């Protein structure tokens, strides 16, 4: 549920990103969309090895669980704040935060997920996960489009933030798992 809710928020946001930026961020242009996405991807890429090393320093998976929790809180709050943004620096700061959050989320989730797969059903489990993820993202993208048409882009981004925030809580149920 953490992964589905976290990336559902991302799918919501992605649908309206360019339109939101060009219509609601002062002084923005199509170039602004490209630069903001560059900031997101660069900070994600530049932080991912360090974050992976950090997770390697701790035995067990408790740090990954707490990382998923906190990154969902930070990313969700950032989406909500971005829904009220009007300045370029707001956008660039948010995209930088999203980039680092992506890196933390991907590293922590992969360590938890892949280390707990049964070797006899690994392919089926990964395929099932990918199918569920793909279906949910498809539905969320369409839903975000309809909500954007009806209520506007700021509401879509606000909903994205709420979805990501909600994703923080299911992961806490793993704290008591004896295999973590």
Backbone as a ProteinNet text record, in pm:
[ID]
protein_1_A
[PRIMARY]
XXXXXXXXXXXXXXXXXXXXXXXXXXXXXXXXXXXXXXXXXXXXXXXXXXXXXXXXXXXXXXXXXXXXXXXXXXXXXXXXXXXXXXXXXXXXXXXXXXXXXXXXXXXXXXXXXXXXXXXXXXXXXXXXXXXXXXXXXXXXXXXXXXXXXXXXXXXXXXXXXXXXXXXXXXXXXXXXXXXX
[TERTIARY]
82	0	86.1	198.6	285.7	330.2	376.9	427.2	315.5	201.3	88.7	42.7	28.5	-17.2	88.5	214.4	321.5	325.3	326.1	338.2	205.4	93	-35	-32.9	22	37	125.4	231.4	320.4	247.2	165.4	89.1	-10.1	-74.1	-165.9	-91.2	21.6	101	151.3	200	259.3	160.2	34.1	-68	-82.5	-69.4	-92.8	33.4	148	270.7	295.4	304.8	337.6	230.2	105.1	-3.7	-3.6	16.2	21	133.6	252.3	368	343.4	301.3	287.9	170.1	72.7	-43.9	-43	31.8	23	154.3	266.2	394.6	438.1	454.2	489.1	623.3	627	750.1	790.3	699.2	734	710.9	768.7	755	773.5	772.2	798.1	937.4	1032.5	1168.6	1168.5	1082.7	1071.1	1030.8	942.5	900.3	1021.7	1099.7	1218.6	1321.9	1347.7	1445.5	1398.5	1271	1221	1232.4	1203.1	1216.9	1364.1	1451.6	1594.7	1640.4	1595.6	1631.8	1587.2	1465.7	1411.2	1499.2	1527.1	1603.3	1749.8	1811.4	1951	1966.9	1882.4	1895.7	1865.4	1772.4	1746.7	1870.2	1924.9	2040.7	2165.1	2188	2308.2	2301.4	2184.3	2171.1	2154.5	2124.4	2083.7	2194.1	2318.2	2425.9	2452.9	2456.7	2479.7	2368.3	2247.3	2134.1	2139.7	2173.1	2189.1	2297.1	2408.8	2517	2471.1	2393.3	2340.8	2255.9	2171.4	2089.7	2175.3	2285	2374.4	2443.5	2456.4	2527.6	2451.2	2322.7	2240	2189.7	2210	2161.5	2009.4	1944.4	1799.2	1735.9	1604.7	1529.3	1447.8	1473.1	1397.7	1423.7	1547.9	1578.1	1505.6	1488.4	1414.5	1266.4	1210.6	1070.4	1048.9	1134.1	1120.6	1148.9	1241.4	1269.7	1146.6	1079.4	957.9	849.5	838.1	740.6	771.2	894.4	929.3	932.1	977.7	981.8	839.5	745.9	606.3	550.9	587.3	544.3	605	735.2	803.3	750.3	741.1	694.1	548	464.3	322.9	304.3	378.1	371.9	422.7	525.1	579.5	479	410.3	304.6	197	155.6	51.3	99.6	221.6	276.2	286.4	327.2	340.1	205	97.8	-34.4	-69.9	-1.3	-23.5	85.2	181.4	298	266.7	342.2	328.7	463.9	572.8	704.9	792.4	885	976.1	1058.4	1106.2	1188.8	1109.8	981.1	895.8	898.1	879.1	877.3	1010.8	1119.7	1251.7	1287.6	1255.1	1280.3	1199.1	1071.1	985.3	1038.7	1079.9	1129.5	1259.4	1342.9	1463.1	1428.6	1332.7	1288	1229.2	1146.5	1089.7	1199.1	1305.1	1414.1	1482.5	1514.5	1578.6	1480.4	1354.5	1253.6	1240.1	1242.8	1235	1350.6	1467.6	1584.8	1572.9	1529.7	1510.6	1403.2	1290.7	1180	1222	1282.7	1321.4	1420.4	1523.4	1623.5	1562.4	1486.2	1427.9	1328.7	1243.1	1141.3	1204.7	1301.8	1366.1	1436.2	1501.6	1569.1	1468.2	1356.9	1254.3	1189.7	1148.7	1073.8	1159.2	1272.1	1352.1	1418	1445.2	1509.3	1410.6	1282.2	1182.4	1107.6	1161.5	1096.6	1138.7	1042.9	1069.8	1133.5	1247.9	1321.7	1244.7	1149.1	1074.4	960.9	920.5	811.5	850.2	979.8	1027.9	970.7	975.7	925.4	776.7	700.3	555.8	523.9	593.8	569.9	604.2	717.7	756.6	659	614	516.6	382.6	337.7	212.3	222.3	334.1	355	352.5	419.7	423.9	285.4	208.1	72.7	-17	-11.8	-93	-51.4	77.4	130.3	84.7	96.7	58.3	-89.4	-173.2	-318.2	-355.5	-300.6	-331.7	-284.4	-165.1	-114.4	-200.6	-246.3	-333	-463.5	-524.6	-650.4	-627.7	-518.7	-490.5	-464.9	-395.8	-369.2	-500.7	-589.4	-718.7	-800.4	-802.3	-875.9	-822.1	-690.3	-630.4	-672.6	-680.9	-726.5	-868.6	-955.8	-1095	-1105.7	-1033.2	-1036.7	-980	-874.2	-817.1	-916.4	-990.9	-1093.4	-1203.7	-1243	-1355.7	-1317.1	-1199.9	-1166.6	-1038.3	-959.4	-836.3	-712.1	-599.3	-470.6	-424.8	-456.5	-413.8	-478.5	-602.6	-671.7	-607.3	-569.2	-502.3	-373.4	-296.5	-170	-195.3	-297	-335.1	-373.8	-453.6	-491.2	-367.3	-275.3	-149.9	-78.3	-70.9	-6.8	-76.5	-207.8	-283.6	-262.8	-257.7	-231.8	-94.6	5	140.8	147.3	82.7	78.8	13.2	-96.8	-163.7	-72.7	13.1	105.1	207.2	223.3	320.1	278.6	150.4	105	102	66.7	67.9	205.3	311.3	445.1	481.6	419.2	449.4	406.7	315.7	273.4	386.9	489.1	602.5	699	689.4	782.9	784.9	673.3	664.5	689.2	714.6	741.4	873.1	872.6	993.3	1103.5	1072	1171.4	1233.1	1188.8	1239.7	1337.7
-120.3	0	126.3	122.5	239.6	274.2	176.3	199.3	246.8	182.2	218.2	361.3	397.9	532.7	638.5	608.3	703.6	734.1	630.8	651.6	689.2	667	720.4	872.5	924	1068.6	1123.1	1051.2	1092.6	1090.4	989.8	982	1097.8	1129.6	1244.1	1370.5	1392.7	1512.2	1517.6	1407	1402.8	1444.6	1410.5	1441.5	1592.4	1669.9	1814.5	1899.1	1837.1	1911	2026.6	1998.5	2103.4	2212.6	2171.5	2270.2	2356.8	2293.7	2368.5	2471.3	2426.6	2515.9	2635.7	2608.7	2718.7	2811.1	2762.6	2846.1	2910.3	2852	2900.4	2947.7	2923.5	2967.8	3092	3201.7	3329.4	3319.6	3372	3375.6	3241.9	3146.8	3012.9	3002.6	2898.8	2870	2719.9	2679.2	2538	2499.2	2591.6	2565.5	2539.4	2608.8	2589.9	2446	2390.8	2252	2160.7	2182.7	2100.9	2115.5	2237.1	2260.6	2198.1	2210.8	2153.4	2001.5	1939.7	1793.7	1753.4	1835.2	1808.6	1810.2	1909.6	1918	1791.1	1748.9	1627.4	1506.1	1483.5	1364.2	1373.1	1491	1505	1479.9	1541.6	1520.9	1377.2	1314.9	1173.6	1090.1	1112.4	1035.2	1060.9	1186.1	1220.2	1175.5	1156.3	1116.3	966	892.1	752.5	660.9	679	592.1	617.4	743.2	776.2	722	733.8	683.5	531.3	465.4	319.9	277.3	347.7	317.4	336	439.2	465.1	346.8	294.8	179.5	55.6	42.3	-72.6	-72.4	42.7	53.5	-8.8	-25.8	-75.3	-215.9	-304.7	-441.7	-443.8	-528.8	-537.9	-434.6	-419.3	-333.2	-226	-205.9	-105.4	34.1	61.6	193.2	216.8	112	126.3	153.9	88.7	110.6	255.7	303.3	441	539.4	505.8	593.9	605.9	495.6	500.8	583.8	570.3	648.9	798.6	836.1	977.8	1039.8	965.1	1020.8	1043.2	960.6	981.8	1108	1131.9	1252.9	1376.8	1371.6	1486.5	1512.5	1409	1426.8	1472.2	1410.6	1449.5	1593.5	1635.1	1773.6	1869.2	1827.1	1911	1926.4	1818.6	1829.6	1929.3	1916.3	2006	2150.5	2174.9	2311	2359.9	2272.1	2310.3	2349.5	2290.8	2324.4	2471.3	2535.7	2677.1	2767.1	2709.6	2784	2871.4	2979.6	3071.6	3114.4	3088.7	3136.4	3022.1	3059	2959.5	2888.9	2963	2899	2796.3	2819.1	2720	2589.4	2602.2	2485.8	2413.6	2487.6	2424.2	2357.1	2420.6	2359.5	2231.1	2236.8	2117.8	2004.2	2036.2	1931.5	1870.4	1951.7	1898.1	1804.4	1843.5	1758.1	1628.6	1638.7	1518.1	1426.3	1482.7	1400.7	1320.1	1384.7	1314.1	1213.3	1252.7	1159.7	1036.3	1056.5	944	846.9	901.7	818.9	737.7	803.1	732.6	624.8	660.8	566.5	445.9	467.8	357.5	265.4	322.6	240.4	157.8	222.7	152.7	46.9	81.9	-12.4	-133.6	-111.9	-224.5	-316.8	-257.9	-342.3	-428	-371.1	-448.2	-552	-510.3	-597.5	-712.7	-682.6	-786.4	-881.8	-835.1	-924.3	-1022.4	-1002.6	-1091	-1175.1	-1186	-1267.2	-1413	-1500.3	-1643.1	-1674.3	-1739	-1762.9	-1850.7	-1928.2	-2016.1	-1943.7	-1826.8	-1751.2	-1605.7	-1578.1	-1441.1	-1373	-1440.1	-1381.4	-1352.3	-1447.3	-1428.5	-1312.8	-1306.1	-1200.3	-1063.7	-1054.5	-927.4	-889.9	-987.3	-960.9	-915.3	-979.9	-940.7	-799.1	-768.9	-633.9	-532.2	-562	-468.6	-449.5	-556.4	-546.6	-459.9	-483.8	-403.6	-257.2	-234.3	-98.7	-30.9	-98.2	-40.5	-7.9	-97.1	-73.8	44.7	48.3	158.4	291.5	293.6	418.7	464.1	369.7	404.5	465.8	404	456	593.1	607	734.5	846	815	916.1	965.9	874.5	914	992.7	945.7	1014.6	1156.5	1170.4	1303.1	1395.7	1343.3	1424.6	1474	1384.9	1425.1	1525.3	1499.9	1592.8	1728.2	1727.5	1852.2	1931.7	1861.6	1929.3	1988.9	1915.7	1959.2	2063.3	2044.3	2126.7	2208.5	2181.8	2257.5	2182.5	2234.6	2168.1	2171.7	2278.2	2286.7	2176	2145.1	2037.3	1902.5	1882	1756.8	1741	1847.9	1840	1822.6	1885.1	1866.9	1721	1662.9	1520.9	1432.6	1467.3	1391.1	1389.6	1505.7	1513.7	1430.5	1431.5	1351.7	1202.3	1159.1	1017.8	975.1	1058.4	1025.3	1023.6	1120.1	1120.8	994.3	954.4	831.1	709.3	713	601.9	582.8	681.7	670.1	564.6	549.3	470.3	318.8	266.9	120.6	57.7	129	72	47.5	120.7	101.7	-35.4	-99.2	-234.1	-335.6	-303.6	-395.3	-394	-296.2	-285.1	-408.5	-476.3	-591.5	-724	-719.6	-840.4	-901.9	-1029.3	-1092.4	-1105.3	-1090.2	-1100.3	-965.5	-860.6	-728	-696.2
0	0	0	70.9	72	-69.1	-141.5	-277.2	-370.3	-361.2	-447.8	-418.8	-293	-259.2	-292.5	-263.9	-293.3	-442.7	-523.6	-668.1	-732.5	-664	-712.6	-706.3	-597.9	-586.6	-697.2	-727.5	-836.1	-970.3	-993.3	-1118.9	-1127.7	-1016.2	-1013.3	-1054.3	-994.7	-1018.7	-1162.9	-1212.4	-1346.5	-1455.3	-1436	-1535.9	-1556.1	-1451.1	-1461.3	-1448.5	-1431.8	-1402.7	-1499.8	-1627.2	-1724.4	-1728.2	-1723.7	-1726.6	-1601.1	-1486.1	-1360.3	-1363.4	-1404.6	-1405.6	-1496.8	-1618.8	-1715.1	-1684	-1609.5	-1580.2	-1441.5	-1347	-1208.8	-1147.6	-1213.5	-1159.8	-1235.5	-1163	-1225.5	-1297.9	-1421	-1498.8	-1557.9	-1560	-1609.6	-1759.9	-1816.1	-1958.6	-1977.6	-2100.4	-2129.5	-2081.6	-2092.3	-2043.5	-1893.1	-1821.4	-1676.6	-1644.9	-1724.3	-1705	-1719.4	-1824.4	-1847.3	-1737	-1694.1	-1588	-1457	-1426.5	-1300.7	-1302.6	-1416.1	-1425	-1418.8	-1477.5	-1469.4	-1323.6	-1247.4	-1105.6	-1033.1	-1058.8	-997.3	-1027	-1155	-1194.2	-1149.5	-1159.5	-1117.6	-968.2	-887	-742.9	-703.7	-772.2	-747.3	-782.5	-898.8	-945.1	-861	-824.8	-749.4	-603.3	-551	-410.1	-391	-494.2	-476.9	-424.1	-467.2	-419.4	-272.2	-232.9	-91.1	-3.2	-49.5	28.3	37.8	-71.5	-69	29.8	32.1	126.3	270.7	292.4	426.4	474.7	386.6	423.4	448.2	376.3	394.7	530.6	592.1	720.3	836.3	822.1	932.4	902.7	997.9	983.8	999.9	923.8	929.4	839.2	854.4	763.2	834.1	960.9	1035.2	979.1	938.6	883.1	750.7	671.1	546	571.9	673.5	708.1	751.7	841	887.7	775	686.9	572.3	483.4	455.4	373.9	441.8	571.1	646.3	634.5	669.6	671.1	531.7	432.9	297.6	245.7	284.5	246.1	311.5	435.4	505.5	438	411.7	350.2	209.5	127	-10.7	-12.3	68.9	73.5	114.8	216.1	262.4	154.1	82.4	-25	-138.7	-174.8	-276.9	-232.4	-108.4	-57.6	-62.1	-17.9	-23.3	-168.1	-258	-398.8	-458.4	-410	-464.2	-439.7	-345.2	-316.1	-375.4	-442.9	-490.9	-611.4	-619	-732.9	-789.2	-719.2	-758.7	-812.3	-902	-958.9	-852.2	-753.8	-652.3	-571.8	-553.8	-486.3	-565.8	-695.7	-784.6	-782.3	-799.1	-805.3	-673.2	-562.5	-431.5	-416.9	-452.6	-442.4	-529.9	-650.7	-739.9	-686.5	-623.4	-560	-444.9	-364.3	-253.6	-308.4	-411.9	-473.1	-525.7	-581.3	-633.9	-525.5	-414	-303.9	-242.8	-229	-175.7	-264.8	-395.2	-488.2	-462.8	-447	-424.3	-295	-189.9	-62.2	-78.4	-138	-154	-236.4	-349.9	-438.7	-369.9	-307.2	-239.4	-127	-40.8	74.4	28.7	-65.5	-109.4	-176.7	-264	-331.9	-232.5	-132.7	-33.6	42	78.6	149.5	58.9	-57.9	-146.8	-198.6	-258.1	-322.8	-224.7	-104.6	-7.2	55.8	34.7	94.8	-8.3	-128.4	-231.2	-219.6	-234.7	-238.4	-373.9	-371.3	-496.4	-594.8	-545.9	-637.7	-709.9	-658.3	-721.8	-747	-754.2	-768.8	-893.6	-1006.9	-1131.5	-1126.1	-1073.2	-1062	-967.5	-855.9	-758.6	-817.3	-885.1	-946.5	-1057.9	-1135.3	-1240.2	-1184.6	-1078.3	-1014	-959.8	-894.2	-842.3	-955.9	-1064	-1176.6	-1237.8	-1246.9	-1302.9	-1214.3	-1084.3	-991.3	-999.3	-995	-1002.4	-1131.8	-1244.6	-1373.1	-1381.8	-1333.6	-1336.1	-1247.4	-1127.6	-1035.6	-1093.9	-1151	-1208.3	-1326.7	-1407.2	-1520.6	-1472.8	-1373.2	-1318	-1254.7	-1180.3	-1114.4	-1215.4	-1323.5	-1426	-1487	-1520.3	-1576.7	-1474.7	-1351.5	-1246	-1224.3	-1226.4	-1210.4	-1324.2	-1444	-1556.5	-1536.8	-1493.9	-1470.5	-1355.1	-1247.5	-1133.8	-1175.2	-1256.7	-1305.4	-1388.2	-1474	-1554.3	-1467.4	-1365.5	-1282.6	-1177.3	-1113.1	-997.5	-1010.5	-1110.9	-1131.6	-1087.6	-1133.1	-1112.3	-967.7	-897.7	-757.2	-673.8	-703	-630.3	-662.7	-787.7	-825.4	-746.2	-736.2	-663.2	-513.8	-461.8	-321.7	-295.5	-383.7	-371	-379.9	-468.9	-479.5	-344.7	-281.6	-150.5	-45.4	-46.6	50.7	28	-97.7	-127.8	-75.8	-102.5	-57.7	94.6	159.5	306.4	361	301.5	345.8	331.3	230.1	207.8	318.2	403.3	512.4	614.8	636.1	749.7	729.3	613.6	599.2	621.6	588.6	602.6	749.3	839.3	981.7	1031.9	962	1003.7	989	913.2	895.7	1013.6	1101.3	1213.2	1300.2	1311.2	1401	1330.4	1200.5	1123.2	1168.1	1201.7	1253.8	1149	1021.8	916	880.7	946.9	921.9	1030.8
[MASK]
++++++++++++++++++++++++++++++++++++++++++++++++++++++++++++++++++++++++++++++++++++++++++++++++++++++++++++++++++++++++++++++++++++++++++++++++++++++++++++++++++++++++++++++++++++

